[in-house]
Amino acid sequence: MAPPLADPAEAARQALALLRAAATPAGFVASVQPTANYQRVWARDGVITGLAALLSEDQELIQTFRATLVTVFDHQHPTGFFPSNVDPATGRASYGGNCGRVDNVSWAVIGLLQFAGLTGDQTFADQRLSQVERACAVLDAWEFNGRHLVYVPQSGDWADEYVQHGYVLYDQLLRVWALELAGRHFGRAEWLDKAAAIRAVLVRNYWPDPTADPATLYSPALAHQLRAAPRGHWLMGFNPARVYRQFDLAANALALLLELGDARQRAALVDTLRQRLATTPGLLPAFDPAIGPQDPLMAELADNYAYEFRNHPGEFHNGGSWPVWNGWLAAALAQHGAAALAADLRQRLAVANRPNLLDAATWGFYENLHGQTQQPIGVPYCTWSAAGQLLAGAYAEGRYLIR
């Protein structure tokens, strides 16, 4: 049994307190810790934090989410993509380092329409229809071949110092969610049709099926690349050179949340998750297995960092455990009806979010933890780590986002 200070109910109270501390007139900042650029309004972090705020039903936090969305949408690039972050002190927007972030486009649209749907403020979204149209258009352009999958450059989403590039499942799923929300809200049948087309491509290509006709695959190369692909979960992604073998926690959590595939596939995924949780003492790693020194992918990983190398095996993106994605998984499991697994993971989140290397009297809510030792690493007081705790709790209590 976890100690009292790791109780999920207390964890939720502490998470809400952190969100209140991180609330600014421009929206939620990524962390209250004065580290580098974490005291900026980030599109992805801000939306995820805001979604947790929506489900908390705390009106002041919901208004901070509204301010977050205003900041993000006010800095949309004319082409259609959204900023990586905005500095509230200067109003300056950053659109990424070596490349921009594909997932920010979908997260911004998802946040806007969740806010409108759950608060009833339809006008807030309606006034931004042209911006949503530009967002959908830029995602269409990033398909390159018009075959329903966005091509994500390396460093092009949340795991910006990792190896993945190409047709990354996580980014495709966010696009599906954004299109479905936008299609229903604005009455745009073409967006719903597009989402349905993407879903069909995902089911055919990201869940290996040796009995299916190989001619229906996205690329002829997949016919041989998929032969050694892992089974029992959705694939992380593929590109012309490879199918990625790592288990992608965020992608599989979103796939379950959005009910990708059929009942048989969802049941197999839950069974895989049950096995992984049974053999993992703490939170699940974001990507597993970690890339080791002898892995050919280490050459791509080794120099992909901005300030210092953080992707040693078991750390950061390379096998580190992130409370935010474990929170999304707990939410998806609760929605799916796997209440015991969801409750277990919610308890693990409370244990993981409690330690604080700076001040033992307060909760740490670190950005990530070491995948094997579960020791906190990264930046403390991260709002989206608190959001993961709140999302897990809200779904356990039957408060859901709009699918």
C-alpha positions as CSV (number, residue, x, y, z in Angstrom):
1,M,0.0,0.0,0.0
2,A,1.3,3.4,-0.9
3,P,2.0,5.9,1.9
4,P,-0.8,8.4,2.7
5,L,1.0,11.3,0.9
6,A,0.8,9.3,-2.3
7,D,-3.0,8.9,-2.1
8,P,-4.7,9.7,-5.4
9,A,-7.2,12.0,-3.9
10,E,-4.4,14.1,-2.3
11,A,-2.5,13.9,-5.6
12,A,-5.4,15.5,-7.3
13,R,-5.6,18.3,-4.8
14,Q,-1.8,18.9,-5.2
15,A,-2.2,18.8,-9.0
16,L,-4.9,21.5,-8.9
17,A,-2.8,23.6,-6.6
18,L,0.1,23.4,-9.1
19,L,-2.3,24.4,-12.0
20,R,-3.4,27.4,-10.0
21,A,0.2,28.4,-9.4
22,A,1.0,28.1,-13.1
23,A,-2.0,30.2,-14.2
24,T,-1.0,33.5,-15.8
25,P,-3.1,36.1,-17.8
26,A,-1.6,34.5,-21.0
27,G,-2.5,31.0,-20.0
28,F,-0.8,28.0,-18.3
29,V,3.0,28.0,-18.3
30,A,4.7,24.6,-18.6
31,S,6.3,24.8,-15.1
32,V,6.5,27.2,-12.2
33,Q,10.2,26.3,-11.9
34,P,12.3,29.2,-13.4
35,T,14.1,26.9,-15.8
36,A,15.1,27.9,-19.4
37,N,11.8,28.4,-21.3
38,Y,9.4,26.4,-19.2
39,Q,7.7,29.6,-18.0
40,R,6.2,30.1,-21.4
41,V,2.8,29.1,-22.7
42,W,3.4,26.0,-24.8
43,A,0.8,24.9,-27.2
44,R,0.9,21.2,-26.5
45,D,1.5,21.4,-22.7
46,G,-1.0,24.2,-22.4
47,V,-3.8,22.4,-24.2
48,I,-3.2,19.1,-22.2
49,T,-3.2,21.1,-19.0
50,G,-6.3,22.9,-20.1
51,L,-8.1,19.7,-20.9
52,A,-7.5,18.5,-17.3
53,A,-8.7,21.9,-16.1
54,L,-11.9,21.5,-18.1
55,L,-12.6,18.1,-16.4
56,S,-11.8,19.5,-13.0
57,E,-14.8,21.9,-13.4
58,D,-12.8,24.6,-11.6
59,Q,-14.1,27.8,-13.3
60,E,-10.9,29.9,-12.7
61,L,-8.7,27.2,-14.2
62,I,-11.2,26.9,-17.1
63,Q,-10.8,30.6,-17.8
64,T,-7.0,30.2,-17.7
65,F,-7.4,27.5,-20.4
66,R,-9.4,30.0,-22.4
67,A,-6.5,32.4,-22.1
68,T,-4.1,29.7,-23.2
69,L,-6.1,29.1,-26.4
70,V,-6.3,32.8,-27.1
71,T,-2.5,33.0,-26.9
72,V,-1.9,30.0,-29.1
73,F,-4.5,31.0,-31.7
74,D,-3.3,34.6,-31.7
75,H,0.1,33.4,-32.8
76,Q,-0.9,30.9,-35.5
77,H,1.4,31.2,-38.4
78,P,-0.2,32.4,-41.7
79,T,0.5,29.0,-43.2
80,G,-1.7,27.3,-40.6
81,F,0.6,25.7,-38.0
82,F,0.8,26.9,-34.4
83,P,3.7,28.0,-32.2
84,S,5.7,25.6,-30.1
85,N,5.5,28.2,-27.3
86,V,4.9,31.9,-26.6
87,D,6.8,34.0,-24.1
88,P,4.2,35.9,-22.1
89,A,6.8,38.5,-21.1
90,T,7.7,39.5,-24.6
91,G,4.8,38.1,-26.7
92,R,7.5,36.4,-28.9
93,A,6.5,33.1,-30.4
94,S,8.8,30.2,-31.2
95,Y,7.8,27.7,-33.9
96,G,10.3,25.1,-33.0
97,G,14.1,24.6,-33.3
98,N,15.4,22.5,-36.1
99,C,11.8,21.9,-37.2
100,G,8.3,22.7,-36.1
101,R,6.0,20.5,-34.3
102,V,3.3,18.6,-36.2
103,D,1.3,17.6,-33.2
104,N,0.7,21.2,-32.0
105,V,-1.6,21.7,-35.0
106,S,-4.0,19.0,-33.9
107,W,-3.7,19.7,-30.1
108,A,-4.7,23.4,-30.7
109,V,-7.8,22.3,-32.7
110,I,-8.7,19.6,-30.1
111,G,-8.3,22.1,-27.3
112,L,-10.5,24.7,-29.0
113,L,-13.3,22.4,-29.7
114,Q,-13.2,20.6,-26.3
115,F,-13.4,24.0,-24.7
116,A,-16.4,25.0,-26.8
117,G,-18.2,21.7,-26.4
118,L,-17.7,21.3,-22.6
119,T,-18.3,24.9,-21.7
120,G,-21.1,25.6,-24.2
121,D,-19.2,28.6,-25.5
122,Q,-19.8,27.8,-29.2
123,T,-19.0,31.3,-30.3
124,F,-15.5,31.0,-29.0
125,A,-14.8,28.3,-31.6
126,D,-17.1,29.7,-34.3
127,Q,-15.0,32.9,-34.5
128,R,-11.9,30.8,-35.3
129,L,-13.4,28.7,-38.1
130,S,-10.9,30.2,-40.7
131,Q,-8.0,29.3,-38.4
132,V,-9.3,25.8,-38.1
133,E,-9.5,25.6,-41.9
134,R,-5.9,26.7,-42.2
135,A,-4.9,24.1,-39.6
136,C,-6.6,21.3,-41.5
137,A,-5.1,22.6,-44.8
138,V,-1.5,22.6,-43.6
139,L,-2.0,19.0,-42.3
140,D,-3.3,18.1,-45.8
141,A,-0.2,19.6,-47.3
142,W,2.1,17.7,-45.0
143,E,0.8,14.4,-46.5
144,F,3.0,15.0,-49.5
145,N,1.5,12.2,-51.4
146,G,-2.2,12.7,-50.7
147,R,-2.6,9.3,-49.2
148,H,-4.0,10.2,-45.8
149,L,-0.9,10.1,-43.6
150,V,1.1,13.1,-42.5
151,Y,4.8,12.7,-42.8
152,V,6.4,13.8,-39.5
153,P,10.1,15.0,-39.6
154,Q,12.5,14.0,-37.0
155,S,12.0,16.2,-33.9
156,G,8.6,17.0,-35.3
157,D,6.5,16.2,-32.3
158,W,6.5,16.0,-28.5
159,A,9.5,13.6,-28.4
160,D,11.7,16.2,-30.1
161,E,15.1,14.6,-29.2
162,Y,14.1,11.0,-30.1
163,V,14.6,9.1,-33.3
164,Q,11.1,8.7,-34.8
165,H,10.2,10.2,-38.2
166,G,7.9,9.3,-41.0
167,Y,4.4,8.1,-40.6
168,V,4.2,8.3,-36.8
169,L,1.0,6.9,-35.3
170,Y,0.7,9.4,-32.4
171,D,0.5,12.4,-34.8
172,Q,-2.0,10.6,-37.1
173,L,-4.3,9.8,-34.2
174,L,-4.3,13.4,-33.0
175,R,-5.3,14.5,-36.5
176,V,-8.2,12.1,-36.5
177,W,-9.4,13.5,-33.2
178,A,-9.1,17.1,-34.4
179,L,-10.9,16.3,-37.7
180,E,-13.7,14.5,-36.0
181,L,-14.3,17.2,-33.4
182,A,-14.1,19.9,-36.1
183,G,-16.3,18.0,-38.6
184,R,-19.1,17.6,-36.0
185,H,-18.8,21.2,-34.5
186,F,-18.7,23.0,-37.9
187,G,-20.9,20.6,-39.8
188,R,-18.2,19.8,-42.3
189,A,-18.8,16.3,-43.8
190,E,-15.5,16.4,-45.7
191,W,-13.5,16.5,-42.4
192,L,-15.5,13.6,-41.1
193,D,-14.9,11.7,-44.3
194,K,-11.2,12.4,-44.1
195,A,-11.0,11.2,-40.5
196,A,-12.7,8.0,-41.5
197,A,-10.2,7.5,-44.4
198,I,-7.3,8.0,-42.1
199,R,-8.7,5.5,-39.6
200,A,-9.0,2.9,-42.3
201,V,-5.3,3.4,-43.3
202,L,-4.2,3.2,-39.7
203,V,-6.1,-0.1,-39.0
204,R,-4.6,-1.7,-42.1
205,N,-1.0,-0.6,-41.7
206,Y,-0.3,-0.2,-37.9
207,W,-1.7,-3.5,-36.7
208,P,0.2,-6.3,-38.5
209,D,-2.2,-8.8,-40.2
210,P,-0.4,-11.5,-42.1
211,T,-3.6,-12.8,-43.6
212,A,-4.5,-9.6,-45.3
213,D,-3.7,-8.8,-48.9
214,P,-0.2,-7.1,-49.0
215,A,-1.3,-5.1,-52.0
216,T,-3.6,-3.1,-49.7
217,L,-0.7,-1.8,-47.6
218,Y,0.4,1.8,-47.6
219,S,3.7,0.9,-49.3
220,P,5.1,-2.2,-50.9
221,A,8.1,-2.1,-48.5
222,L,5.7,-2.8,-45.6
223,A,5.1,-6.3,-47.0
224,H,8.5,-7.4,-45.8
225,Q,9.1,-4.8,-43.1
226,L,6.1,-6.0,-41.1
227,R,7.1,-9.6,-41.0
228,A,9.2,-9.1,-37.9
229,A,7.0,-6.4,-36.4
230,P,5.8,-6.8,-32.8
231,R,2.3,-8.0,-32.2
232,G,-0.5,-7.2,-29.7
233,H,-0.3,-3.4,-29.9
234,W,-0.4,-0.6,-32.4
235,L,2.9,0.1,-34.1
236,M,4.8,3.3,-33.3
237,G,5.2,4.1,-37.0
238,F,7.2,3.5,-40.1
239,N,9.1,5.3,-42.9
240,P,10.7,4.2,-46.1
241,A,13.6,2.6,-44.2
242,R,12.0,0.8,-41.3
243,V,9.1,-0.1,-39.1
244,Y,9.8,1.1,-35.5
245,R,9.8,-1.7,-33.0
246,Q,9.4,0.4,-29.8
247,F,6.2,0.3,-27.9
248,D,4.8,3.9,-28.0
249,L,2.8,4.6,-24.9
250,A,1.2,7.9,-26.0
251,A,0.1,6.4,-29.3
252,N,-1.4,3.3,-27.8
253,A,-3.2,5.3,-25.1
254,L,-4.7,7.5,-27.7
255,A,-5.6,4.5,-29.9
256,L,-7.6,3.0,-27.0
257,L,-9.1,6.4,-26.1
258,L,-10.3,7.0,-29.7
259,E,-11.4,3.3,-30.1
260,L,-9.2,2.6,-33.0
261,G,-9.8,-0.7,-34.6
262,D,-12.3,-3.4,-33.6
263,A,-13.2,-5.0,-30.3
264,R,-10.7,-7.8,-30.9
265,Q,-7.8,-5.4,-31.4
266,R,-8.8,-3.3,-28.4
267,A,-9.0,-6.4,-26.2
268,A,-5.6,-7.6,-27.4
269,L,-4.2,-4.1,-26.6
270,V,-5.6,-4.1,-23.1
271,D,-4.1,-7.6,-22.5
272,T,-0.7,-6.3,-23.7
273,L,-1.0,-3.4,-21.3
274,R,-2.0,-5.7,-18.5
275,Q,1.1,-7.7,-19.1
276,R,3.3,-4.7,-19.2
277,L,1.9,-3.3,-16.0
278,A,2.4,-6.6,-14.3
279,T,6.1,-6.7,-15.1
280,T,6.7,-2.9,-14.5
281,P,6.9,-1.7,-10.9
282,G,6.2,1.9,-11.6
283,L,5.0,4.0,-14.5
284,L,5.3,2.6,-18.1
285,P,8.1,4.0,-20.2
286,A,7.1,6.4,-23.0
287,F,9.1,4.3,-25.5
288,D,10.2,0.7,-24.8
289,P,12.6,-0.9,-25.1
290,A,15.2,1.8,-24.6
291,I,17.9,2.2,-27.3
292,G,21.2,0.9,-26.1
293,P,24.8,1.8,-27.2
294,Q,24.9,-1.1,-29.7
295,D,21.5,-0.4,-31.3
296,P,21.9,1.1,-34.8
297,L,19.3,3.8,-33.9
298,M,21.8,5.2,-31.3
299,A,23.7,6.9,-34.1
300,E,20.5,8.9,-34.8
301,L,19.8,9.6,-31.2
302,A,23.3,10.6,-30.0
303,D,23.5,14.1,-31.6
304,N,19.9,15.0,-31.5
305,Y,19.9,17.4,-28.6
306,A,19.9,21.2,-28.1
307,Y,21.9,21.8,-24.9
308,E,23.0,18.4,-23.4
309,F,22.5,14.8,-24.2
310,R,19.6,13.5,-22.0
311,N,18.7,10.2,-23.8
312,H,20.8,7.7,-21.9
313,P,19.0,4.4,-21.8
314,G,16.1,4.6,-19.4
315,E,16.1,8.4,-19.4
316,F,14.0,11.2,-21.0
317,H,12.6,10.0,-24.3
318,N,14.7,6.9,-24.4
319,G,12.8,4.7,-22.0
320,G,12.0,7.4,-19.5
321,S,8.6,7.3,-17.8
322,W,6.3,10.4,-18.3
323,P,3.4,11.0,-15.9
324,V,1.5,12.8,-18.6
325,W,1.2,9.8,-21.0
326,N,0.6,7.4,-18.1
327,G,-2.3,9.7,-17.1
328,W,-3.7,9.5,-20.6
329,L,-3.4,5.7,-20.5
330,A,-5.2,5.5,-17.1
331,A,-8.0,7.6,-18.6
332,A,-8.3,5.4,-21.7
333,L,-8.3,2.2,-19.6
334,A,-11.1,3.7,-17.4
335,Q,-13.1,4.7,-20.4
336,H,-12.6,1.2,-21.9
337,G,-14.0,-0.4,-18.7
338,A,-10.7,-1.8,-17.4
339,A,-11.3,-0.2,-14.0
340,A,-8.8,-2.2,-12.0
341,L,-5.9,-1.5,-14.3
342,A,-6.9,2.2,-14.4
343,A,-7.0,2.4,-10.6
344,D,-3.7,0.7,-10.3
345,L,-2.1,3.1,-12.7
346,R,-3.7,6.1,-11.0
347,Q,-2.1,4.9,-7.8
348,R,1.2,4.6,-9.5
349,L,0.9,8.1,-10.8
350,A,0.4,9.4,-7.3
351,V,3.5,7.6,-6.1
352,A,5.5,8.9,-9.0
353,N,4.3,12.5,-8.7
354,R,5.0,12.8,-5.0
355,P,8.8,12.9,-4.7
356,N,10.5,16.3,-4.7
357,L,14.3,16.6,-4.7
358,L,14.1,20.3,-4.0
359,D,11.5,20.4,-1.2
360,A,10.3,17.3,0.5
361,A,7.2,19.2,1.9
362,T,5.7,19.7,-1.6
363,W,4.9,17.4,-4.5
364,G,7.4,17.3,-7.3
365,F,5.4,16.6,-10.4
366,Y,8.6,16.0,-12.4
367,E,8.6,16.1,-16.2
368,N,9.7,12.4,-16.3
369,L,11.3,9.7,-14.2
370,H,14.0,7.1,-14.9
371,G,12.3,4.1,-16.5
372,Q,14.0,1.5,-14.3
373,T,14.6,3.3,-11.0
374,Q,11.6,5.6,-11.1
375,Q,13.8,8.3,-9.7
376,P,12.7,11.9,-10.7
377,I,14.6,13.5,-13.5
378,G,14.0,16.6,-15.7
379,V,12.2,19.7,-14.6
380,P,9.9,19.7,-11.5
381,Y,6.5,21.3,-11.1
382,C,5.4,20.5,-14.6
383,T,1.8,21.3,-15.3
384,W,1.2,18.5,-17.8
385,S,2.5,15.9,-15.2
386,A,-0.2,17.3,-12.9
387,A,-2.6,17.1,-15.8
388,G,-1.9,13.4,-16.2
389,Q,-2.9,12.9,-12.6
390,L,-6.1,14.9,-13.0
391,L,-7.1,13.2,-16.3
392,A,-6.7,9.8,-14.7
393,G,-8.9,10.9,-11.8
394,A,-11.6,12.5,-13.9
395,Y,-12.0,9.5,-16.1
396,A,-12.1,7.2,-13.0
397,E,-15.0,9.4,-11.8
398,G,-16.8,9.3,-15.2
399,R,-16.0,12.8,-16.4
400,Y,-14.8,12.4,-20.1
401,L,-13.6,14.6,-22.9
402,I,-15.5,14.6,-26.1
403,R,-14.4,11.9,-28.5
